[in-house]
Amino acid sequence: MKIAAKASELKRSGHGDKGRVKKGPLPDLAVDLGFLKLRNPVLAASGTFGYGLEFKPFVDLDKLGGIIVKGLYFNPRPGNPPPRLTESPSGLINSIGLQGIGVRAFCEKVLPKLQGLQTPVIVNVCGETDEEYAAVIDFLNKDRRIAGFELNISCPNVKKEGRCPALSPEHTFSLVKLAKQSSRLPLIVKLSPNVTDIVSVARAAEEAGADAISLINTLLAMAVDIETRRPRLANTFGGLSGPAVKPIALRMVYQVASRVRIPVIGMGGIMTGRDALEFLIVGAKAVEVGTANFVDPGASVRIVKEIQDYCRDKNISRVEDIIGTLRIDGT
Amino acid sequence: MLRDSSALITRKKAWDGCVLLELRSPRIARRAKPGQFLMVRVSSQPYPLLRRPLSIHARDEDSIEIFFARAGLGTAILAEKKPRDELDILGPLGKGFVLPRVPKGKAFCLVGGGRGIAPLYFLARELRAKGGLPRVFYGGKTEADLPLLQKFAAQKMEVFVSTDDGSAGFPGLVTAMLEKELARSAPPALIFACGPDQMMKRAAEIAAERQIPAQLSLESIMGCGIGACWGCVRKVRRGGGAEWAKICEDGPVFASSEVVWDEENTPSPSSPPTRGGEDVESAQ
């Protein structure tokens, strides 16, 4: 890939692109989540990066901070009927319904193909019941090829009208506690934006022992075909993602990052390095790139490069120096 | 599959509702097979966000052609592109048509409805290059819906034309014309079809009744085109049961015997037969 080749040239030569303003030395892009050190703060978001393999023709997976693979239930899952996608201005509404291959096929067919990868692979854990979440964790716990779990308690497409554990601080607390008891690996808890008080849910996850929080999952949404007067999605509702949701995501990440002690991983509509930097500035330790992967399969690695360029332009030697540096007048 | 972020538009031809673009992209052209498609980024702006799936209409050594209808915002923007503009494309994607090992001397029926004709031109040329005898059944609503007729004629292809309103060729559905022809000629080795769902469903029935194998090129809105989003599924028969298969990766071409036609898969009677909705821009 063009982008990847350029990045490696930069590393070797240690100076900037021809014709560009002279820039500072290469910044240290590593971020430390405490339980896991990432080579850079950009992870591929679950549900948008398949099982990682799909993107091998387009990106060097070893240039990513991490890969969060598509959500896994214990057993294979059929998913929702089509139509599953519809576009909206600057957004995508999906109701895939977590179609997937289950843990067994994942370990037998996918993980061997990801072996040798330097990038940590994090499994997004799903469950129809609390017990199923624990069963998925139990099954994958001992696999050394997995660096951690992201507990998906926030998918809006599997229960009626977007119901999910992350809508309630109480359910979040009990489920995270159960998952944490089962898990030997670090546990990231992925939250839903479809709540009035995101901080209370985040705090419940923290109190139950979550190692980190990631947010936001998609916003519950719908679209109507006025010719047929039918919903555009077979499931009526879906989850909105893409640039349209970024301002909401950013607000929620800022709120949560200011109020919990554990690391926060921000996501929602990140298309560029500039978008990612906004999340880092409001306090996210890392970011996940989602819908952008569909539009530009090289987006995740491009965003790493754009963050690096920003740091060099601003003479920032460590990307961690940007995190949580939002300046608000009068405070 | 590859990405070519600077596929140069070298030629453009436009009709009332349709456009043909020729793109210079040697690496993708060399790998392309009939029935495969491209994911085309129509704009660098966030709206419309997604790439558009478009089937490969033709190719030579260095170039590929796409033929599409102005069906929504994405294709409308694409239709405004000019020669010397560059396009960001992914391709060739998906599994194409499966050609028999020895096409030589065998007859094939290629049934295309509306813009569904697009991939069949590439297929017809490929079949003929291998010694096969493609017979093209090209249907439209009216005579103006058949912009590629000249192109097929220039290749001296055997083309049967139908129009819903009888303004050209056989008056009626392209599948009715197919039936009529099948009744008076030796059965073809294979039927290939691409077009609106109702057309393909009927083509599949006609093939099944005569025990002729058939392949259908299905369409869907797609999120990524590379198998990652699971957004473009269709119900297909697999191992005694049925499952949602990805059109982008497992298709877009399926054996007609695999495709399940049920309520959830067929468009509602009230929706327009060409399914040219604002956001349903498809691989045809």
Interface residues (C-beta under 8 A of the other chain):
Chain A: M1 K2 G47 T48 F49 G50 E54 F55 P57 F58 K70 P78 G79 P81 P82 P83 R84 L85 T86 E87 P89 S90 G91 L92 N94 I96 Q99 D225 E227 T228 R230 R232 A234 G242 P243 A244 M271 T291 N293 F294 V295 D296 P297 G298
Chain B: M1 L2 R3 S5 R41 P46 Y47 P48 L49 L50 R51 D88 L90 S220 I221 M222 G223 C224 I226 G227 A228 C229 W230 G231 C232 V233 R234 K235 E243 W244 E264 N265 S268 S270 S271 P272 G277 D279
